[in-house]
């Protein structure tokens, strides 16, 4: 790591809510990414700082994976207590 970066801190606002882009060049790529997000939705809901719109969309997608959501429930409770 360069010495100029040692100890550097960035506020949370400097980072996107989700770590990927949404402007894909082809419908195929956009569909693949949508499938990945839907599959990841239960896990993504454990992230702090999600906006209401993104959280609502993830919750809709997560409903299709009830068993995964059930297994992650303790993490959801922990994240809501910490917030």
Protein Blocks (a to p, Z undefined) as FASTA:
>chain_A
ZZklgopacdfklpcfbfcdfbdfbfklmmmmmmmmmmmmmmmmmpghiafklmmmmmmm
mmmmmmlmmmmmmmmmmmmmmZZ
